[in-house]
Amino acid sequence: MTGQTAAIIQAVLTHWTAYLTAYEHLLKCKHTLNAIISKEFAKPEEKQEIIIGDKRVKEKANEMIWIIRDPLF
């Protein structure tokens, strides 16, 4: 209407930004995740609720817990 060209910039969720958003969310939840894990390990093994299932599932859970508890996380 004014004789000038205007551009509309539309944000597009890309694969990279999806990963970035996921990492940002994990970092926000870091202290909560550590608290949950610490509380879980304080329970006797038979009452634990996080590391359950078959061998493969338990290995994956332990791998994720190791990552969460890593100081460089």
Phi, psi and omega per residue, in radians:
M1 nan -0.480 -3.111
T2 -1.677 -0.060 -3.106
G3 1.510 0.032 3.111
Q4 -1.837 2.586 3.116
T5 -1.463 2.353 3.107
A6 -2.100 2.599 3.096
A7 -2.075 2.506 3.074
I8 -1.908 2.143 3.116
I9 -1.732 2.140 -3.130
Q10 -1.973 2.202 3.102
A11 -1.209 2.319 3.136
V12 -2.111 2.184 3.112
L13 -1.282 2.018 3.121
T14 -1.826 3.027 3.103
H15 -1.010 -0.757 -3.114
W16 -1.130 -0.801 -3.120
T17 -1.201 -0.491 3.067
A18 -1.141 -0.755 3.079
Y19 -1.118 -0.760 3.132
L20 -1.033 -0.793 3.139
T21 -1.096 -0.721 3.122
A22 -1.108 -0.778 3.115
Y23 -1.123 -0.726 3.105
E24 -1.049 -0.729 3.123
H25 -1.128 -0.747 3.108
L26 -1.063 -0.729 3.133
L27 -1.122 -0.627 3.087
K28 -1.165 -0.527 -3.087
C29 -1.639 0.001 -3.004
K30 -0.925 -0.869 -3.083
H31 -1.160 -0.664 3.105
T32 -1.141 -0.777 3.118
L33 -1.062 -0.740 3.114
N34 -1.107 -0.694 3.120
A35 -1.117 -0.748 3.123
I36 -1.082 -0.769 -3.126
I37 -1.154 -0.751 3.127
S38 -1.082 -0.740 3.114
K39 -1.118 -0.684 3.137
E40 -1.130 -0.761 -3.122
F41 -1.252 -0.289 3.090
A42 -1.336 -0.314 3.132
K43 -1.411 2.692 2.989
P44 -1.083 2.624 -3.047
E45 -0.962 -0.658 -3.107
E46 -1.251 -0.246 3.129
K47 -1.810 -0.005 -3.141
Q48 -1.213 2.551 -3.059
E49 -2.058 -0.165 -3.080
I50 -1.587 -0.829 -3.076
I51 -1.683 1.436 3.136
I52 -2.331 2.839 3.119
G53 1.987 -2.885 -3.132
D54 -1.335 3.103 -3.042
K55 -1.005 -0.762 -3.104
R56 -1.107 -0.735 -3.139
V57 -1.168 -0.721 3.115
K58 -1.120 -0.709 3.103
E59 -1.086 -0.733 3.130
K60 -1.152 -0.737 3.116
A61 -1.075 -0.772 3.119
N62 -1.120 -0.642 3.097
E63 -1.109 -0.769 3.134
M64 -1.158 -0.698 3.106
I65 -1.105 -0.720 3.103
W66 -1.039 -0.747 3.134
I67 -1.121 -0.790 -3.119
I68 -1.109 -0.679 -3.092
R69 -1.434 -0.155 3.119
D70 -1.145 2.217 -3.139
P71 -1.052 -0.398 3.134
L72 -1.486 -0.029 3.099
F73 -1.072 nan nan
